[in-house]
Structures are given as structure tokens and as C-alpha cells.
Amino acid sequence: VSAAVDSGQCPPEETRPPRCCVPRFQDVSHGSFTGVLPESMAYPVVAKPRDSSNHSQLALVFDDAGLQSFARALGTDFRVEQFVSHGARVYKVFVLDEDVYIGERKSLPDAESTEPVALASLAERVDGEYIRDSEGGIGYVQFDSAVLTKGREKQGAGLAPAKRLDEHELDRELVGLLKDSISKRIGTRLFGFDLLVSSSTGQYFVVDGNMFP
């Protein structure tokens, strides 16, 4: 398991072969925010409120000017997290003892350009808003994560019928190792987690986990 599953954070995608890990992240105190991205991070990043119930004020940020603007608008502590280009698709993994099911939901598109026109188009695709306060900066795209994954009505329309793991395209052995590793850590075999697959390297990233119900 240790050869495939990294319990720590990953270095940049291009520096290591595909494996499972979590994106780099840093929690930022609003009161002590220096106005620049922490040294361990690199743009673009996803910025989100530390209050996980706030789904409407997430952002894909491209530079310090954008991060400063986001921090001012948010006004609370936040987290910055490595953005992984993943083909606008998140895999929802459901573990029921030995049975594993995979569903898919819409997610953030890959950011292929930082030109204002391209970012405005990206914002439109995610039903969000492109914000650029500084003429010399790139800015950020703000979006509602619940609307992005479930649609404007937030009724789960983005969830495709789940398939059994052995019927899915994901790496069965790798997902099985993740299942066993997470189960051992949290002490239950009834849980779920989300996976992103890097568009550039095929590397797997675990981005969320929840116990049921």
C-alpha cells in the first residue's frame, strides 16, 4: 500500500510518476494574510472558505492580484489548494464493505489559457463569474461548487448512474489499495471519497472523504 498511496502531500505533478496522493494545500488566516501565495504553492490554485458549508464562494485563482481580491471579498479565513487539471470530471467512489461503486460528476474544466476572453468563457461554462479588479493582473473565476456538480437546481442532476469498480475504467488495483488504506485509517468500511485523475500525468488525487450516512 505504501508504494501506491501517499499519506502526505504531493510535489508538483511533473516531478514524479503517477500515484495516489492529495493536492498540496495551505490554510490562510484572513487577519495575517500577506497578500501573496504561500511559498509551497504555485498558481493556479483553488481558494475556498474554511467554512465548508459555504459552497458559493469558491474560486480558481491565477495570480496574487486575484488572490488579494478574493480575500477582500471573502473577508474570512480560507484555504488555497493545488489545482489539478482533470478533464472537468470528478469520480465519486462509494465503499460498501467489499463492494465499490463509481459515479461521476461534472467538475472544473482544465484552464487552458489565462487570457481574459478565455477565462470569461470558462466562468460561463461553470455558471460562475470572472473577476479582474487589477488591470495588470489575471484575476479569478468564482463559482458555486454545488451548482457546478449538481446543476442550478442542486438536485443531483450531475450524478451519473454508479458502476461497479470492475466495470469501470479506473485502475482497479489502485482504487482497491486506497479503499483498504482509508478504511484502516478511519475504522469503517462504509464511506466515500472523491478522485481526480490528472489530465497530463494520469496521477490520482484524493480530494474529499466522507463516512456514511
NORFEN-V603173 format. One record per pair of residues at least 12 apart in sequence whose C-alpha atoms are under 6 Angstrom apart, sorted by the first residue. I is the first residue (numbers start at 1). J is the second residue. D is the distance in Angstrom with one decimal. If there is no record, write none. Layout:
[[I J D] [I J D]]
//
This chain:
[[1 177 5.9] [4 19 5.7] [5 20 5.0] [6 21 4.9] [9 22 5.4] [9 24 5.3] [18 202 5.8] [18 203 3.9] [19 203 5.2] [19 204 5.8] [20 204 4.7] [20 205 5.6] [21 205 5.1] [22 205 5.1] [22 206 5.0] [23 82 5.4] [24 81 5.8] [24 82 5.2] [25 80 5.6] [25 81 4.1] [26 79 5.7] [26 80 5.4] [27 79 4.4] [28 77 5.8] [28 78 5.4] [28 79 5.7] [29 77 4.7] [30 76 5.4] [30 77 4.6] [35 68 5.5] [36 64 5.3] [43 62 5.4] [44 61 5.5] [44 62 4.6] [44 83 6.0] [45 60 5.8] [45 61 5.4] [45 81 5.4] [45 82 4.9] [45 83 4.8] [46 59 5.6] [46 60 4.6] [46 80 5.6] [46 81 5.1] [46 83 5.8] [47 59 5.2] [47 79 5.6] [47 80 4.5] [48 78 5.5] [48 79 5.4] [49 78 4.3] [50 77 5.8] [50 78 4.8] [55 144 5.4] [55 145 5.3] [56 144 3.9] [58 142 5.6] [58 143 5.5] [59 141 5.3] [59 142 4.2] [59 143 6.0] [60 140 5.5] [60 141 5.1] [61 140 4.4] [65 137 5.6] [66 139 3.9] [66 140 5.3] [85 110 4.9] [85 198 5.6] [85 199 5.6] [86 196 5.9] [86 197 5.4] [86 198 4.7] [86 199 4.8] [87 109 5.8] [87 110 5.8] [87 199 6.0] [88 106 5.8] [88 107 4.4] [88 108 4.7] [88 109 4.1] [89 105 5.9] [89 106 5.0] [89 107 4.9] [90 104 5.7] [90 105 5.4] [90 107 5.8] [90 195 5.9] [90 196 5.4] [91 103 5.8] [91 104 4.7] [91 194 5.6] [91 195 5.0] [92 104 5.7] [92 194 4.8] [93 192 5.4] [93 193 5.3] [93 194 5.9] [94 192 4.5] [95 190 5.6] [95 191 5.4] [95 192 5.7] [96 190 5.0] [97 189 4.7] [97 190 6.0] [100 164 5.9] [100 165 5.5] [101 162 5.8] [101 163 5.3] [101 164 4.4] [101 165 5.4] [102 162 5.0] [102 163 5.2] [103 160 5.7] [103 162 4.2] [104 159 5.8] [104 160 5.5] [105 149 5.7] [105 158 5.1] [105 159 5.1] [106 149 5.1] [107 149 6.0] [123 141 5.8] [126 148 5.7] [128 142 5.5] [128 143 4.4] [129 141 5.6] [129 142 5.3] [190 212 6.0] [191 210 5.7] [191 211 4.1] [191 212 5.3] [192 209 5.6] [192 210 5.3] [193 208 5.3] [193 209 4.1] [194 206 5.8] [194 207 5.6] [194 208 5.2]]
//
